[in-house]
């Protein structure tokens, strides 16, 4: 099952959030990292940590044709590697 995008996604089924474009996905990944959890492909709640966020962002860069999605995912990956505060759970 798709985790992020579409009416059949975990986000839509579990939270009512409809992600319709690839360029929205990097922001949802960051949201997951800040709150500390996300979903697996069966829509079970799992822990979101730095490694999983990096993995999902890197995967998105490889599979999307959407240039804005690639640009955002690359920027977030860079910030995560540099320890930017956008990725801290408490926002500080």
C-alpha positions in Angstrom: 0.0 0.0 0.0 1.2 3.5 -0.7 2.1 5.3 2.5 1.8 8.9 1.4 0.0 9.6 -1.9 -3.6 9.0 -3.0 -7.0 8.0 -1.6 -5.7 4.5 -0.9 -2.7 5.8 1.1 -2.1 5.3 4.8 -2.3 9.0 5.3 -5.7 9.2 3.8 -7.0 6.1 5.5 -5.6 6.8 8.9 -5.6 10.6 9.1 -7.8 11.9 6.3 -4.8 13.7 4.7 -4.9 13.6 0.9 -1.5 14.0 -0.7 -2.1 14.5 -4.4 1.4 15.6 -5.7 4.9 14.2 -5.2 6.2 17.7 -4.2 4.1 17.4 -1.0 5.7 14.2 0.1 9.0 15.6 1.5 7.0 17.9 3.8 5.0 15.0 5.1 8.2 13.0 5.8 9.5 16.0 7.8 6.2 16.2 9.6 6.6 12.5 10.5 10.1 13.0 11.7 9.1 15.9 13.9 6.3 14.0 15.5 8.3 10.8 15.8 6.2 8.3 14.0 4.9 7.3 10.5 3.3 4.3 8.8 4.7 1.2 7.2 3.2 -0.3 4.0 0.5 -2.1 6.0 -0.5 1.3 7.7 0.9 0.2 11.0 2.3 3.0 13.2 6.1 2.8 13.3 8.9 5.0 14.7 10.2 7.7 12.4 13.9 8.4 13.0 16.6 10.2 11.1 17.7 7.0 9.3 14.2 6.2 8.0 13.6 9.8 7.0 16.9 9.8 5.0 15.9 6.6 3.4 12.5 7.8 2.4 13.8 11.1 1.1 16.6 9.4 -0.9 14.1 6.9 -2.4 11.8 9.8 -3.4 14.7 11.5 -5.2 15.3 8.3 -7.2 11.7 7.5 -8.2 10.0 10.9 -8.8 9.9 12.8 -12.1 8.7 15.9 -10.3 11.6 18.3 -10.1 10.1 20.3 -7.2 9.8 17.1 -5.2 13.5 16.2 -6.0 14.7 19.7 -5.0 12.8 19.6 -1.7 13.9 16.1 -0.9 17.5 16.9 -1.6 17.4 20.1 0.5 15.8 18.2 3.5 18.4 15.4 3.1 21.2 18.0 3.2 19.7 19.7 6.2 19.3 16.4 8.0 22.9 15.4 7.3 24.0 18.8 8.6 21.9 18.6 11.7 19.6 21.5 10.9 16.9 22.1 13.4 14.0 21.7 10.9 14.3 18.0 11.8 14.2 18.2 15.5 11.1 16.8 17.1 10.5 19.7 19.5 11.2 22.4 17.0 14.2 23.9 18.9 
